[in-house]
């Protein structure tokens, strides 16, 4: 209950304080390309409930995922503004709305797409006992995930075989040892790594 109160308070404060940045980001996205400002994508949340996760749109409108749920550095689908948003992680800020809606927490295992959750369903039985989060220790460890994947011959295969299992391991450790102080430290580490 305390965690939820902190989430709502900080998410609301963040939205109010960052409103000018939200407006500027929306303007830059619209100036560069037509299409929506937000990218809305289904993720699997607590107790395996699907929800619509918000991000600032970083790709050209009308491009599909081409069968892959991952993006690598240098992906031609990503716009100029989108590259900046991804590098700074500002594309994740709209998830503060997901926190307010109760679908996410500020800190918790990152939510995944349905097909990856199904592939590792047994692992997610434990991870999805808690709300997924905007940041977690795995997010910090894989801050440069797109660059790592760009080096792989088969990026999605590498993600499924190497990165995702390690993210799950790190997330399991987080869930088993979660604490208010630990969450605060993760938030501070996340903020300190923003450019």
C-alpha positions in Angstrom: 0.0 0.0 0.0 2.9 2.4 0.8 4.5 1.6 -2.5 1.3 2.4 -4.4 0.9 5.7 -2.5 4.5 6.7 -3.4 4.0 5.6 -7.0 0.9 7.8 -7.4 2.5 10.8 -5.6 5.7 10.7 -7.6 4.0 10.0 -10.9 1.6 12.8 -10.5 4.4 15.2 -9.4 6.5 14.0 -12.3 3.7 14.6 -14.8 3.1 18.1 -13.5 6.8 19.1 -13.4 7.6 17.6 -16.7 4.5 18.9 -18.6 6.6 21.5 -20.5 9.0 18.7 -21.6 6.0 16.6 -22.6 4.7 19.4 -24.7 8.1 20.1 -26.3 8.6 16.5 -27.1 5.2 16.2 -28.6 5.9 19.3 -30.8 9.2 17.9 -32.0 7.6 14.5 -32.9 4.8 16.3 -34.9 7.3 18.6 -36.6 9.4 15.8 -37.8 6.7 13.4 -39.1 2.9 13.1 -39.3 1.2 10.6 -37.1 0.4 10.1 -33.5 2.7 11.5 -30.7 2.2 8.3 -28.6 3.1 4.7 -29.4 0.7 2.4 -27.6 1.7 -1.2 -27.3 0.2 -4.2 -25.5 2.3 -5.6 -22.6 1.6 -8.2 -20.0 1.2 -6.9 -16.5 0.5 -8.1 -13.0 -1.3 -11.5 -12.8 -0.9 -11.8 -16.6 -3.3 -9.0 -17.3 -2.6 -7.3 -20.7 -2.5 -3.5 -20.7 -1.7 -0.7 -23.1 1.7 0.8 -22.4 2.5 4.3 -23.5 5.7 5.7 -25.0 6.5 8.7 -27.1 6.6 7.5 -30.8 10.2 7.1 -32.0 9.6 5.4 -35.3 8.2 6.7 -38.6 4.4 6.3 -38.8 3.1 3.3 -40.7 6.1 1.0 -40.2 5.5 -2.4 -38.7 7.7 -4.4 -36.4 8.5 -6.7 -39.3 7.9 -9.7 -37.1 10.4 -8.6 -34.5 9.6 -7.0 -31.2 13.1 -5.5 -30.7 14.9 -2.6 -32.2 18.7 -2.3 -32.7 20.9 0.8 -33.0 20.8 2.3 -36.4 17.3 0.9 -37.2 16.1 2.9 -40.3 12.6 3.0 -38.9 13.7 5.3 -36.0 13.3 9.0 -36.6 16.0 11.6 -35.8 13.9 12.8 -32.8 13.2 9.2 -31.9 17.0 8.4 -31.7 17.4 11.3 -29.2 14.4 10.1 -27.2 15.6 6.5 -27.1 19.2 7.6 -26.2 17.9 9.8 -23.3 15.2 7.3 -22.4 12.7 10.2 -22.5 10.4 8.0 -24.7 9.5 6.1 -21.5 8.1 9.2 -19.7 4.5 8.6 -20.7 4.5 5.4 -18.7 3.9 7.7 -15.7 0.3 7.6 -17.0 0.4 3.8 -16.7 1.6 4.2 -13.1 -1.3 6.5 -12.3 -3.7 4.0 -13.8 -2.3 1.2 -11.6 -0.9 -0.9 -14.4 2.7 -0.1 -13.6 4.9 0.9 -10.7 7.9 3.3 -10.8 10.2 0.4 -10.0 9.5 -3.3 -10.9 10.4 -5.8 -13.6 10.0 -4.3 -17.0 6.8 -5.5 -18.8 7.3 -7.7 -21.8 5.2 -8.5 -24.9 2.9 -11.5 -24.8 5.0 -13.8 -27.0 8.1 -13.5 -24.8 6.1 -13.9 -21.6 4.5 -17.1 -23.1 8.0 -18.4 -24.0 9.1 -18.0 -20.4 5.8 -18.4 -18.7 7.1 -20.4 -15.7 9.5 -17.6 -14.9 6.9 -14.9 -15.3 4.6 -16.7 -12.8 6.9 -15.3 -10.1 7.7 -11.9 -11.8 4.1 -11.0 -12.5 3.1 -11.3 -8.9 4.1 -7.6 -8.7 3.3 -4.6 -11.0 5.8 -4.2 -13.8 7.9 -1.0 -13.6 9.3 1.9 -15.6 12.8 0.9 -14.3 14.5 -1.9 -12.5 18.0 -3.3 -12.1 17.8 -5.1 -15.5 17.0 -1.7 -17.2 20.1 -0.3 -15.6 22.2 -3.2 -16.6 20.9 -3.2 -20.2 20.7 0.5 -20.7 22.5 0.1 -24.0 20.6 -2.9 -25.1 20.0 -1.6 -28.7 23.8 -1.3 -29.2 24.4 -4.8 -27.9 21.7 -6.2 -30.2 23.2 -4.3 -33.2 26.4 -6.4 -32.8 24.5 -9.7 -32.9 24.1 -11.6 -36.2 20.5 -12.5 -35.3 19.4 -9.8 -32.8 16.0 -11.3 -31.8 17.5 -14.8 -31.4 20.3 -13.3 -29.2 17.7 -11.4 -27.2 15.7 -14.5 -26.5 18.6 -16.8 -25.8 20.9 -14.5 -23.8 19.5 -11.1 -22.8 16.0 -12.0 -21.8 17.0 -14.9 -19.6 19.5 -12.7 -17.8 16.9 -9.9 -17.4 14.5 -12.5 -15.9 17.3 -13.6 -13.5 17.9 -10.1 -12.4 14.2 -9.3 -12.1 13.7 -12.4 -10.0 16.4 -11.2 -7.6 14.7 -7.8 -7.5 11.3 -9.4 -6.7 12.7 -11.7 -4.0 14.6 -8.8 -2.3 12.4 -5.8 -3.0 12.3 -3.0 -0.4 11.3 0.6 -0.2 15.0 1.7 0.2 16.0 -0.6 -2.6 13.4 1.0 -4.9 14.5 4.5 -3.9 18.2 3.6 -4.8 17.1 2.2 -8.2 15.1 5.3 -8.9 18.1 7.5 -7.9 20.5 5.4 -10.1 18.1 5.6 -13.0 17.8 9.4 -12.7 21.6 9.8 -12.3 22.1 8.0 -15.6 19.9 10.3 -17.6 21.9 12.6 -19.9 
